[in-house]
Amino acid sequence: MRYLTVVRHAESTSAPPGGSDFDRGLSHRGRGQCKELRAWASDDQALGQYGPTTALVSAAARTKETFRCAFDETTFVTACEFSELIYNGRREVSPEDLLLELAAIDPVTTSLLVVAHNPTVMELMLTIAMELPHSLRKAHYPLGGAYVLALPDDQPVGLLRYEVVASFLPS
């Protein structure tokens, strides 16, 4: 069995006057959320048991910072691609768009990790989860939240229904 871990970036700061949404970094709370994610990703009894992963990360500053603080240089991630195509501040990114980008990097030999933005991550879960966890039922994807879905070993990720097997929600 392999897995897809879907992560919404941790809490970010507001854009400074004249600054862009793309360049927003993490807040103090967001960095704390990443510490929790990193501890889980490094623990073979927690999120770490669902790796190793090939990661797809939005190229926006807050998603890159979430990845670097939470997952970079852990055994949970073996390879990473940054993509502007999954940043939805410049265009609407659908769940199908995200799945196409994931399929493009899917080696079908490791699990997958995506670090992206709302509403895309929520829409992705609505599209591919067999059943939504209670923490997503109010259509709110928690900042820094990680949901793990079970994927078949021998098929690339795609527009199918997958079982949600775990969730990790930082405070």
OpenMM code with the backbone's topology and positions (N, CA, C; nanometers):
from openmm import Vec3, app, unit

residues = "MET ARG TYR LEU THR VAL VAL ARG HIS ALA GLU SER THR SER ALA PRO PRO GLY GLY SER ASP PHE ASP ARG GLY LEU SER HIS ARG GLY ARG GLY GLN CYS LYS GLU LEU ARG ALA TRP ALA SER ASP ASP GLN ALA LEU GLY GLN TYR GLY PRO THR THR ALA LEU VAL SER ALA ALA ALA ARG THR LYS GLU THR PHE ARG CYS ALA PHE ASP GLU THR THR PHE VAL THR ALA CYS GLU PHE SER GLU LEU ILE TYR ASN GLY ARG ARG GLU VAL SER PRO GLU ASP LEU LEU LEU GLU LEU ALA ALA ILE ASP PRO VAL THR THR SER LEU LEU VAL VAL ALA HIS ASN PRO THR VAL MET GLU LEU MET LEU THR ILE ALA MET GLU LEU PRO HIS SER LEU ARG LYS ALA HIS TYR PRO LEU GLY GLY ALA TYR VAL LEU ALA LEU PRO ASP ASP GLN PRO VAL GLY LEU LEU ARG TYR GLU VAL VAL ALA SER PHE LEU PRO SER".split()
positions = [
    Vec3(0.0859, -0.1181, 0.0000),
    Vec3(0.0000, 0.0000, 0.0000),
    Vec3(0.0899, 0.1236, 0.0000),
    Vec3(0.0471, 0.2223, -0.0741),
    Vec3(0.1126, 0.3534, -0.0680),
    Vec3(0.0069, 0.4570, -0.0376),
    Vec3(0.0496, 0.5813, -0.0191),
    Vec3(-0.0409, 0.6820, 0.0370),
    Vec3(-0.0228, 0.8169, -0.0303),
    Vec3(-0.1275, 0.8979, -0.0210),
    Vec3(-0.1240, 1.0387, -0.0597),
    Vec3(-0.1537, 1.1199, 0.0656),
    Vec3(-0.0599, 1.2051, 0.1037),
    Vec3(-0.0802, 1.2956, 0.2160),
    Vec3(-0.1083, 1.4344, 0.1597),
    Vec3(-0.2233, 1.4896, 0.1959),
    Vec3(-0.2668, 1.6211, 0.1468),
    Vec3(-0.2546, 1.7197, 0.2626),
    Vec3(-0.1730, 1.8236, 0.2424),
    Vec3(-0.1458, 1.9218, 0.3478),
    Vec3(-0.1826, 2.0614, 0.2990),
    Vec3(-0.2584, 2.1312, 0.3806),
    Vec3(-0.2800, 2.2741, 0.3576),
    Vec3(-0.1662, 2.3479, 0.4275),
    Vec3(-0.1135, 2.4513, 0.3648),
    Vec3(-0.0038, 2.5267, 0.4257),
    Vec3(-0.0415, 2.5718, 0.5667),
    Vec3(0.0590, 2.5926, 0.6486),
    Vec3(0.0376, 2.6413, 0.7849),
    Vec3(-0.0049, 2.7883, 0.7817),
    Vec3(-0.0465, 2.8391, 0.8995),
    Vec3(-0.0959, 2.9768, 0.9079),
    Vec3(0.0093, 3.0751, 0.8563),
    Vec3(-0.0362, 3.1696, 0.7771),
    Vec3(0.0547, 3.2675, 0.7167),
    Vec3(0.0243, 3.4079, 0.7654),
    Vec3(0.1158, 3.4960, 0.7324),
    Vec3(0.0979, 3.6378, 0.7635),
    Vec3(0.0158, 3.7019, 0.6523),
    Vec3(-0.0314, 3.8220, 0.6782),
    Vec3(-0.0973, 3.9001, 0.5736),
    Vec3(0.0092, 3.9561, 0.4808),
    Vec3(-0.0307, 3.9842, 0.3599),
    Vec3(0.0625, 4.0479, 0.2669),
    Vec3(0.0913, 4.1890, 0.3152),
    Vec3(0.2168, 4.2310, 0.3132),
    Vec3(0.2480, 4.3687, 0.3522),
    Vec3(0.1911, 4.4656, 0.2492),
    Vec3(0.1743, 4.5913, 0.2858),
    Vec3(0.1248, 4.6894, 0.1887),
    Vec3(0.2095, 4.6861, 0.0615),
    Vec3(0.1433, 4.6699, -0.0500),
    Vec3(0.2127, 4.6627, -0.1778),
    Vec3(0.2730, 4.5260, -0.2065),
    Vec3(0.2639, 4.4335, -0.1090),
    Vec3(0.3179, 4.2992, -0.1268),
    Vec3(0.2181, 4.2090, -0.1973),
    Vec3(0.2660, 4.0962, -0.2409),
    Vec3(0.1783, 4.0048, -0.3139),
    Vec3(0.1374, 3.8867, -0.2266),
    Vec3(0.0257, 3.8266, -0.2609),
    Vec3(-0.0213, 3.7069, -0.1931),
    Vec3(0.0819, 3.5948, -0.2071),
    Vec3(0.1450, 3.5848, -0.3209),
    Vec3(0.2430, 3.4805, -0.3496),
    Vec3(0.3601, 3.4834, -0.2510),
    Vec3(0.3957, 3.6026, -0.2023),
    Vec3(0.5137, 3.6194, -0.1172),
    Vec3(0.4849, 3.6122, 0.0324),
    Vec3(0.3625, 3.5839, 0.0711),
    Vec3(0.3291, 3.5757, 0.2139),
    Vec3(0.4019, 3.4596, 0.2801),
    Vec3(0.4636, 3.4876, 0.3947),
    Vec3(0.5331, 3.3838, 0.4700),
    Vec3(0.4477, 3.3323, 0.5835),
    Vec3(0.5065, 3.2477, 0.6666),
    Vec3(0.4341, 3.1906, 0.7797),
    Vec3(0.4361, 3.2833, 0.9001),
    Vec3(0.3304, 3.2744, 0.9780),
    Vec3(0.3225, 3.3466, 1.1051),
    Vec3(0.3971, 3.2657, 1.2124),
    Vec3(0.4092, 3.3236, 1.3310),
    Vec3(0.4697, 3.2527, 1.4432),
    Vec3(0.3907, 3.1241, 1.4709),
    Vec3(0.2579, 3.1346, 1.4727),
    Vec3(0.1728, 3.0163, 1.4944),
    Vec3(0.1941, 2.9131, 1.3839),
    Vec3(0.2072, 2.9599, 1.2604),
    Vec3(0.2304, 2.8698, 1.1482),
    Vec3(0.3606, 2.7921, 1.1615),
    Vec3(0.4652, 2.8583, 1.2098),
    Vec3(0.5920, 2.7882, 1.2317),
    Vec3(0.5762, 2.6834, 1.3425),
    Vec3(0.4942, 2.7143, 1.4431),
    Vec3(0.4639, 2.6157, 1.5478),
    Vec3(0.3886, 2.4964, 1.4915),
    Vec3(0.2936, 2.5215, 1.4003),
    Vec3(0.2210, 2.4119, 1.3358),
    Vec3(0.3176, 2.3220, 1.2581),
    Vec3(0.4156, 2.3839, 1.1947),
    Vec3(0.5150, 2.3069, 1.1192),
    Vec3(0.6002, 2.2200, 1.2118),
    Vec3(0.6306, 2.2694, 1.3308),
    Vec3(0.7066, 2.1874, 1.4266),
    Vec3(0.6287, 2.0615, 1.4624),
    Vec3(0.4975, 2.0768, 1.4806),
    Vec3(0.4138, 1.9589, 1.5088),
    Vec3(0.4133, 1.8628, 1.3896),
    Vec3(0.3962, 1.9163, 1.2687),
    Vec3(0.3974, 1.8325, 1.1486),
    Vec3(0.5314, 1.7600, 1.1351),
    Vec3(0.6411, 1.8313, 1.1619),
    Vec3(0.7744, 1.7717, 1.1502),
    Vec3(0.7914, 1.6571, 1.2501),
    Vec3(0.7437, 1.6767, 1.3720),
    Vec3(0.7529, 1.5704, 1.4726),
    Vec3(0.6745, 1.4474, 1.4261),
    Vec3(0.5541, 1.4674, 1.3725),
    Vec3(0.4740, 1.3552, 1.3229),
    Vec3(0.5407, 1.2888, 1.2025),
    Vec3(0.5952, 1.3703, 1.1098),
    Vec3(0.6593, 1.3156, 0.9895),
    Vec3(0.7851, 1.2369, 1.0242),
    Vec3(0.8484, 1.2708, 1.1334),
    Vec3(0.9716, 1.2035, 1.1764),
    Vec3(0.9441, 1.0815, 1.2639),
    Vec3(0.8195, 1.0576, 1.2966),
    Vec3(0.7806, 0.9493, 1.3862),
    Vec3(0.7209, 0.8337, 1.3054),
    Vec3(0.7874, 0.7172, 1.3110),
    Vec3(0.7404, 0.6000, 1.2362),
    Vec3(0.6091, 0.5431, 1.2879),
    Vec3(0.5625, 0.5919, 1.4020),
    Vec3(0.4342, 0.5484, 1.4554),
    Vec3(0.3244, 0.6510, 1.4263),
    Vec3(0.3611, 0.7614, 1.3642),
    Vec3(0.2652, 0.8683, 1.3318),
    Vec3(0.2660, 0.8883, 1.1789),
    Vec3(0.2737, 1.0108, 1.1333),
    Vec3(0.2715, 1.0403, 0.9894),
    Vec3(0.3871, 0.9730, 0.9160),
    Vec3(0.4999, 0.9580, 0.9818),
    Vec3(0.6167, 0.8967, 0.9189),
    Vec3(0.5926, 0.7585, 0.8629),
    Vec3(0.4966, 0.6854, 0.9178),
    Vec3(0.4693, 0.5495, 0.8683),
    Vec3(0.4098, 0.5494, 0.7274),
    Vec3(0.3661, 0.6657, 0.6779),
    Vec3(0.3037, 0.6743, 0.5459),
    Vec3(0.4019, 0.7195, 0.4375),
    Vec3(0.5294, 0.7275, 0.4693),
    Vec3(0.6329, 0.7639, 0.3744),
    Vec3(0.7097, 0.6397, 0.3323),
    Vec3(0.8155, 0.6556, 0.2556),
    Vec3(0.8666, 0.7827, 0.2046),
    Vec3(0.7793, 0.8348, 0.0904),
    Vec3(0.7854, 0.9664, 0.0707),
    Vec3(0.7003, 1.0311, -0.0286),
    Vec3(0.7815, 1.1055, -0.1339),
    Vec3(0.7173, 1.1223, -0.2476),
    Vec3(0.7594, 1.2189, -0.3488),
    Vec3(0.6642, 1.3362, -0.3316),
    Vec3(0.7190, 1.4562, -0.3148),
    Vec3(0.6373, 1.5726, -0.2799),
    Vec3(0.6162, 1.6675, -0.3977),
    Vec3(0.4952, 1.7241, -0.4017),
    Vec3(0.4596, 1.8326, -0.4929),
    Vec3(0.4170, 1.9489, -0.4058),
    Vec3(0.4846, 2.0627, -0.4210),
    Vec3(0.4624, 2.1775, -0.3338),
    Vec3(0.4384, 2.3011, -0.4184),
    Vec3(0.3342, 2.3755, -0.3843),
    Vec3(0.3107, 2.5038, -0.4513),
    Vec3(0.4329, 2.5924, -0.4329),
    Vec3(0.4657, 2.6699, -0.5347),
    Vec3(0.5835, 2.7563, -0.5310),
    Vec3(0.5630, 2.8845, -0.4503),
    Vec3(0.4432, 2.9072, -0.3952),
    Vec3(0.4198, 3.0260, -0.3124),
    Vec3(0.5055, 3.0174, -0.1862),
    Vec3(0.5422, 3.1322, -0.1321),
    Vec3(0.6324, 3.1371, -0.0171),
    Vec3(0.5798, 3.0579, 0.1023),
    Vec3(0.4509, 3.0697, 0.1342),
    Vec3(0.3983, 3.0040, 0.2545),
    Vec3(0.3937, 2.8513, 0.2417),
    Vec3(0.3721, 2.8000, 0.1206),
    Vec3(0.3730, 2.6551, 0.1037),
    Vec3(0.5163, 2.6028, 0.1030),
    Vec3(0.6069, 2.6754, 0.0398),
    Vec3(0.7473, 2.6351, 0.0422),
    Vec3(0.8015, 2.6373, 0.1848),
    Vec3(0.7651, 2.7402, 0.2611),
    Vec3(0.8108, 2.7483, 0.3997),
    Vec3(0.7489, 2.6363, 0.4840),
    Vec3(0.6217, 2.6058, 0.4612),
    Vec3(0.5587, 2.4933, 0.5307),
    Vec3(0.6357, 2.3648, 0.5004),
    Vec3(0.6650, 2.3407, 0.3734),
    Vec3(0.7395, 2.2205, 0.3361),
    Vec3(0.8769, 2.2191, 0.4024),
    Vec3(0.9486, 2.3283, 0.3918),
    Vec3(1.0858, 2.3309, 0.4449),
    Vec3(1.0885, 2.3125, 0.5968),
    Vec3(0.9957, 2.3768, 0.6664),
    Vec3(0.9935, 2.3662, 0.8131),
    Vec3(0.9389, 2.2316, 0.8606),
    Vec3(0.8470, 2.1725, 0.7868),
    Vec3(0.7798, 2.0511, 0.8333),
    Vec3(0.8391, 1.9217, 0.7770),
    Vec3(0.8871, 1.9243, 0.6536),
    Vec3(0.9191, 1.7980, 0.5872),
    Vec3(1.0591, 1.7879, 0.5278),
    Vec3(1.1200, 1.8990, 0.4916),
    Vec3(1.2494, 1.8956, 0.4246),
    Vec3(1.3539, 1.8261, 0.5123),
    Vec3(1.4343, 1.7438, 0.4479),
    Vec3(1.5432, 1.6714, 0.5146),
    Vec3(1.4946, 1.5744, 0.6222),
    Vec3(1.3716, 1.5242, 0.6064),
    Vec3(1.3241, 1.4144, 0.6907),
    Vec3(1.3207, 1.2897, 0.6028),
    Vec3(1.3120, 1.1744, 0.6662),
    Vec3(1.3016, 1.0503, 0.5894),
    Vec3(1.1632, 1.0350, 0.5258),
    Vec3(1.0698, 1.1232, 0.5628),
    Vec3(0.9352, 1.1194, 0.5067),
    Vec3(0.9341, 1.1588, 0.3588),
    Vec3(1.0311, 1.2405, 0.3150),
    Vec3(1.0349, 1.2906, 0.1768),
    Vec3(1.1663, 1.2492, 0.1103),
    Vec3(1.1547, 1.1877, -0.0068),
    Vec3(1.2747, 1.1489, -0.0819),
    Vec3(1.3003, 1.2386, -0.2026),
    Vec3(1.1962, 1.3047, -0.2525),
    Vec3(1.2102, 1.3935, -0.3678),
    Vec3(1.1013, 1.5004, -0.3588),
    Vec3(1.1294, 1.6167, -0.4183),
    Vec3(1.0334, 1.7277, -0.4114),
    Vec3(1.0355, 1.8082, -0.5402),
    Vec3(0.9175, 1.8475, -0.5843),
    Vec3(0.8994, 1.9381, -0.6982),
    Vec3(0.8187, 2.0588, -0.6512),
    Vec3(0.8649, 2.1795, -0.6847),
    Vec3(0.7890, 2.3009, -0.6575),
    Vec3(0.7194, 2.3406, -0.7872),
    Vec3(0.5929, 2.3829, -0.7767),
    Vec3(0.5157, 2.4140, -0.8970),
    Vec3(0.4331, 2.5411, -0.8802),
    Vec3(0.4475, 2.6303, -0.9751),
    Vec3(0.3604, 2.7485, -0.9786),
    Vec3(0.2224, 2.7122, -1.0322),
    Vec3(0.2110, 2.5974, -1.0990),
    Vec3(0.0837, 2.5567, -1.1586),
    Vec3(-0.0215, 2.5218, -1.0542),
    Vec3(0.0202, 2.4919, -0.9302),
    Vec3(-0.0794, 2.4576, -0.8283),
    Vec3(-0.1013, 2.5720, -0.7292),
    Vec3(-0.0451, 2.6893, -0.7590),
    Vec3(-0.0719, 2.8091, -0.6790),
    Vec3(-0.1987, 2.8731, -0.7344),
    Vec3(-0.3045, 2.8812, -0.6518),
    Vec3(-0.4311, 2.9316, -0.7040),
    Vec3(-0.4522, 3.0803, -0.6830),
    Vec3(-0.3477, 3.1553, -0.6612),
    Vec3(-0.3606, 3.3006, -0.6517),
    Vec3(-0.3591, 3.3682, -0.7870),
    Vec3(-0.3181, 3.2962, -0.8902),
    Vec3(-0.3114, 3.3538, -1.0249),
    Vec3(-0.4185, 3.2986, -1.1176),
    Vec3(-0.4701, 3.1821, -1.0821),
    Vec3(-0.5773, 3.1182, -1.1602),
    Vec3(-0.6448, 3.0179, -1.0682),
    Vec3(-0.7643, 2.9772, -1.1045),
    Vec3(-0.8318, 2.8732, -1.0256),
    Vec3(-0.7653, 2.7394, -1.0537),
    Vec3(-0.7321, 2.6699, -0.9475),
    Vec3(-0.6716, 2.5371, -0.9598),
    Vec3(-0.7759, 2.4368, -0.9123),
    Vec3(-0.8172, 2.3502, -1.0015),
    Vec3(-0.9199, 2.2510, -0.9695),
    Vec3(-0.8549, 2.1268, -0.9087),
    Vec3(-0.9363, 2.0425, -0.8471),
    Vec3(-0.8829, 1.9142, -0.8004),
    Vec3(-0.8223, 1.8326, -0.9152),
    Vec3(-0.8834, 1.8406, -1.0309),
    Vec3(-0.8319, 1.7685, -1.1468),
    Vec3(-0.6948, 1.8212, -1.1867),
    Vec3(-0.6753, 1.9550, -1.1821),
    Vec3(-0.5444, 2.0146, -1.2116),
    Vec3(-0.4391, 1.9600, -1.1154),
    Vec3(-0.4748, 1.9562, -0.9872),
    Vec3(-0.3821, 1.9078, -0.8852),
    Vec3(-0.3495, 1.7599, -0.9084),
    Vec3(-0.4496, 1.6794, -0.9403),
    Vec3(-0.4256, 1.5379, -0.9677),
    Vec3(-0.3379, 1.5174, -1.0911),
    Vec3(-0.3556, 1.5990, -1.1944),
    Vec3(-0.2704, 1.5893, -1.3132),
    Vec3(-0.1254, 1.6190, -1.2792),
    Vec3(-0.1029, 1.7212, -1.1972),
    Vec3(0.0342, 1.7556, -1.1561),
    Vec3(0.0940, 1.6465, -1.0686),
    Vec3(0.0131, 1.5895, -0.9796),
    Vec3(0.0608, 1.4779, -0.8968),
    Vec3(0.0939, 1.3563, -0.9832),
    Vec3(0.0072, 1.3250, -1.0781),
    Vec3(0.0314, 1.2100, -1.1652),
    Vec3(0.1605, 1.2278, -1.2454),
    Vec3(0.1919, 1.3520, -1.2808),
    Vec3(0.3126, 1.3789, -1.3590),
    Vec3(0.4410, 1.3490, -1.2814),
    Vec3(0.4358, 1.3579, -1.1486),
    Vec3(0.5561, 1.3303, -1.0686),
    Vec3(0.5475, 1.1959, -0.9967),
    Vec3(0.4367, 1.1248, -1.0132),
    Vec3(0.4122, 1.0010, -0.9396),
    Vec3(0.4987, 0.8878, -0.9942),
    Vec3(0.5966, 0.8408, -0.9144),
    Vec3(0.6794, 0.7295, -0.9616),
    Vec3(0.6101, 0.5932, -0.9480),
    Vec3(0.4950, 0.5896, -0.8836),
    Vec3(0.4169, 0.4692, -0.8562),
    Vec3(0.5003, 0.3684, -0.7745),
    Vec3(0.6054, 0.4170, -0.7094),
    Vec3(0.6874, 0.3317, -0.6232),
    Vec3(0.6951, 0.3875, -0.4814),
    Vec3(0.6587, 0.5127, -0.4648),
    Vec3(0.6586, 0.5744, -0.3322),
    Vec3(0.5207, 0.6335, -0.3066),
    Vec3(0.5010, 0.6742, -0.1849),
    Vec3(0.3809, 0.7499, -0.1518),
    Vec3(0.3980, 0.8924, -0.2033),
    Vec3(0.2919, 0.9723, -0.1929),
    Vec3(0.2935, 1.1104, -0.2420),
    Vec3(0.2571, 1.2068, -0.1305),
    Vec3(0.3077, 1.3276, -0.1414),
    Vec3(0.2761, 1.4381, -0.0508),
    Vec3(0.2466, 1.5590, -0.1368),
    Vec3(0.1393, 1.6309, -0.1055),
    Vec3(0.1137, 1.7585, -0.1713),
    Vec3(0.0929, 1.8627, -0.0631),
    Vec3(0.1592, 1.9780, -0.0799),
    Vec3(0.1419, 2.0930, 0.0098),
    Vec3(0.0889, 2.2059, -0.0773),
    Vec3(-0.0366, 2.2444, -0.0504),
    Vec3(-0.1029, 2.3392, -0.1397),
    Vec3(-0.1975, 2.4296, -0.0603),
    Vec3(-0.2935, 2.4870, -0.1301),
    Vec3(-0.3788, 2.5935, -0.0784),
    Vec3(-0.5262, 2.5533, -0.0751),
    Vec3(-0.5998, 2.6216, 0.0097),
    Vec3(-0.7444, 2.6158, 0.0060),
    Vec3(-0.7903, 2.7166, -0.0988),
    Vec3(-0.8948, 2.6969, -0.1728),
    Vec3(-0.9934, 2.5898, -0.1584),
    Vec3(-0.9551, 2.4596, -0.2293),
    Vec3(-0.8418, 2.4579, -0.3012),
    Vec3(-0.8078, 2.3411, -0.3818),
    Vec3(-0.7935, 2.2144, -0.2986),
    Vec3(-0.7278, 2.2224, -0.1819),
    Vec3(-0.7099, 2.0997, -0.1030),
    Vec3(-0.8441, 2.0477, -0.0518),
    Vec3(-0.9332, 2.1384, -0.0142),
    Vec3(-1.0654, 2.0963, 0.0312),
    Vec3(-1.1433, 2.0327, -0.0834),
    Vec3(-1.1391, 2.0955, -0.1986),
    Vec3(-1.2088, 2.0419, -0.3152),
    Vec3(-1.1499, 1.9070, -0.3563),
    Vec3(-1.0193, 1.8919, -0.3422),
    Vec3(-0.9565, 1.7636, -0.3714),
    Vec3(-1.0111, 1.6551, -0.2789),
    Vec3(-1.0176, 1.6851, -0.1499),
    Vec3(-1.0701, 1.5861, -0.0553),
    Vec3(-1.2166, 1.5533, -0.0854),
    Vec3(-1.2956, 1.6528, -0.1209),
    Vec3(-1.4360, 1.6278, -0.1566),
    Vec3(-1.4463, 1.5386, -0.2801),
    Vec3(-1.3495, 1.5501, -0.3688),
    Vec3(-1.3506, 1.4766, -0.4949),
    Vec3(-1.3008, 1.3337, -0.4809),
    Vec3(-1.1974, 1.3108, -0.3976),
    Vec3(-1.1348, 1.1781, -0.3986),
    Vec3(-1.1519, 1.0961, -0.2702),
    Vec3(-1.1955, 1.1582, -0.1617),
    Vec3(-1.2124, 1.0812, -0.0376),
    Vec3(-1.3409, 0.9993, -0.0437),
    Vec3(-1.3313, 0.8720, -0.0080),
    Vec3(-1.4527, 0.7892, -0.0015),
    Vec3(-1.5506, 0.8471, 0.0993),
    Vec3(-1.4979, 0.8877, 0.2126),
    Vec3(-1.5783, 0.9488, 0.3175),
    Vec3(-1.4949, 1.0566, 0.3843),
    Vec3(-1.5543, 1.1745, 0.3999),
    Vec3(-1.4809, 1.2847, 0.4632),
    Vec3(-1.4671, 1.2613, 0.6136),
    Vec3(-1.3487, 1.2875, 0.6682),
    Vec3(-1.3359, 1.2830, 0.8139),
    Vec3(-1.4231, 1.3915, 0.8773),
    Vec3(-1.4620, 1.3698, 1.0019),
    Vec3(-1.5464, 1.4681, 1.0706),
    Vec3(-1.4850, 1.6067, 1.0712),
    Vec3(-1.3515, 1.6160, 1.0810),
    Vec3(-1.2849, 1.7460, 1.0870),
    Vec3(-1.2957, 1.8244, 0.9568),
    Vec3(-1.3407, 1.7609, 0.8484),
    Vec3(-1.3599, 1.8308, 0.7204),
    Vec3(-1.5067, 1.8480, 0.6845),
    Vec3(-1.5960, 1.8000, 0.7648),
    Vec3(-1.7379, 1.7991, 0.7277),
    Vec3(-1.8001, 1.9376, 0.7191),
    Vec3(-1.7399, 2.0358, 0.7826),
    Vec3(-1.7947, 2.1724, 0.7737),
    Vec3(-1.7286, 2.2497, 0.6600),
    Vec3(-1.6662, 2.1751, 0.5673),
    Vec3(-1.6012, 2.2329, 0.4493),
    Vec3(-1.4941, 2.3338, 0.4874),
    Vec3(-1.4255, 2.3063, 0.5968),
    Vec3(-1.3142, 2.3912, 0.6392),
    Vec3(-1.1913, 2.3035, 0.6553),
    Vec3(-1.0878, 2.3294, 0.5754),
    Vec3(-0.9649, 2.2525, 0.5817),
    Vec3(-0.8708, 2.3239, 0.6784),
    Vec3(-0.8350, 2.2615, 0.7907),
    Vec3(-0.7535, 2.3288, 0.8925),
    Vec3(-0.6151, 2.3678, 0.8397),
    Vec3(-0.5691, 2.4848, 0.8813),
    Vec3(-0.4347, 2.5292, 0.8463),
    Vec3(-0.3333, 2.4289, 0.9002),
    Vec3(-0.2416, 2.3867, 0.8149),
    Vec3(-0.1416, 2.2888, 0.8544),
    Vec3(-0.1946, 2.1476, 0.8655),
    Vec3(-0.3210, 2.1266, 0.8324),
    Vec3(-0.3803, 1.9939, 0.8432),
    Vec3(-0.3266, 1.8983, 0.7383),
    Vec3(-0.3048, 1.7729, 0.7812),
    Vec3(-0.2556, 1.6683, 0.6920),
    Vec3(-0.3523, 1.5509, 0.6965),
    Vec3(-0.4016, 1.5116, 0.5808),
    Vec3(-0.4906, 1.3970, 0.5678),
    Vec3(-0.4233, 1.2948, 0.4777),
    Vec3(-0.4297, 1.1688, 0.5179),
    Vec3(-0.3623, 1.0608, 0.4464),
    Vec3(-0.4666, 0.9690, 0.3834),
    Vec3(-0.4509, 0.9454, 0.2538),
    Vec3(-0.5399, 0.8565, 0.1796),
    Vec3(-0.4606, 0.7365, 0.1294),
    Vec3(-0.5217, 0.6185, 0.1335),
    Vec3(-0.4578, 0.4952, 0.0862),
    Vec3(-0.4712, 0.4843, -0.0652),
    Vec3(-0.3587, 0.4592, -0.1336),
    Vec3(-0.3559, 0.4428, -0.2792),
    Vec3(-0.3192, 0.2991, -0.3142),
    Vec3(-0.3685, 0.2481, -0.4261),
    Vec3(-0.3248, 0.1158, -0.4705),
    Vec3(-0.1753, 0.1197, -0.5064),
    Vec3(-0.1074, 0.0083, -0.4846),
    Vec3(0.0362, 0.0012, -0.5117),
    Vec3(0.0724, 0.0152, -0.6585),
    Vec3(-0.0117, -0.0334, -0.7452),
    Vec3(0.0273, -0.0496, -0.8849),
    Vec3(-0.0380, 0.0495, -0.9817),
    Vec3(-0.0982, 0.1564, -0.9290),
    Vec3(-0.1668, 0.2526, -1.0159),
    Vec3(-0.1236, 0.3942, -0.9826),
    Vec3(-0.1058, 0.4786, -1.0837),
    Vec3(-0.0786, 0.6194, -1.0546),
    Vec3(-0.2004, 0.6846, -0.9898),
    Vec3(-0.1767, 0.7888, -0.9139),
    Vec3(-0.2861, 0.8622, -0.8521),
    Vec3(-0.3765, 0.9171, -0.9623),
    Vec3(-0.5049, 0.9205, -0.9360),
    Vec3(-0.5969, 0.9690, -1.0380),
    Vec3(-0.7309, 1.0054, -0.9785),
    Vec3(-0.8260, 1.0273, -1.0650),
    Vec3(-0.9591, 1.0707, -1.0260),
    Vec3(-1.0414, 0.9491, -0.9832),
    Vec3(-1.0052, 0.8951, -0.8672),
    Vec3(-1.0724, 0.7805, -0.8080),
    Vec3(-1.1116, 0.8173, -0.6661),
    Vec3(-1.1775, 0.7261, -0.5974),
    Vec3(-1.2115, 0.7444, -0.4564),
    Vec3(-1.1136, 0.6633, -0.3726),
    Vec3(-1.0601, 0.7274, -0.2671),
    Vec3(-0.9626, 0.6637, -0.1810),
    Vec3(-1.0076, 0.6744, -0.0356),
    Vec3(-0.9663, 0.5769, 0.0431),
    Vec3(-1.0002, 0.5766, 0.1855),
    Vec3(-0.9056, 0.6702, 0.2616),
    Vec3(-0.9625, 0.7546, 0.3468),
    Vec3(-0.8827, 0.8377, 0.4363),
    Vec3(-0.8448, 0.7481, 0.5560),
    Vec3(-0.7155, 0.7322, 0.5773),
    Vec3(-0.6687, 0.6398, 0.6804),
    Vec3(-0.6118, 0.7098, 0.8036),
    Vec3(-0.5818, 0.8393, 0.7933),
    Vec3(-0.5273, 0.9120, 0.9084),
    Vec3(-0.5384, 1.0615, 0.8862),
    Vec3(-0.5357, 1.1336, 0.9953),
    Vec3(-0.5294, 1.2800, 0.9886),
    Vec3(-0.4418, 1.3295, 1.1013),
    Vec3(-0.3736, 1.4395, 1.0754),
    Vec3(-0.2843, 1.5030, 1.1720),
    Vec3(-0.3137, 1.6507, 1.1675),
    Vec3(-0.3647, 1.7028, 1.2773),
    Vec3(-0.4124, 1.8420, 1.2822),
    Vec3(-0.3378, 1.9185, 1.3896),
    Vec3(-0.2456, 2.0062, 1.3503),
    Vec3(-0.1717, 2.0822, 1.4501),
    Vec3(-0.2595, 2.1851, 1.5203),
    Vec3(-0.2161, 2.2247, 1.6387),
    Vec3(-0.2953, 2.3230, 1.7134),
    Vec3(-0.2683, 2.4648, 1.6670),
] * unit.nanometer
topology = app.Topology()
chain = topology.addChain("A")
for resn in residues:
    res = topology.addResidue(resn, chain)
    for name in ("N", "CA", "C"):
        topology.addAtom(name, app.Element.getBySymbol(name[0]), res)
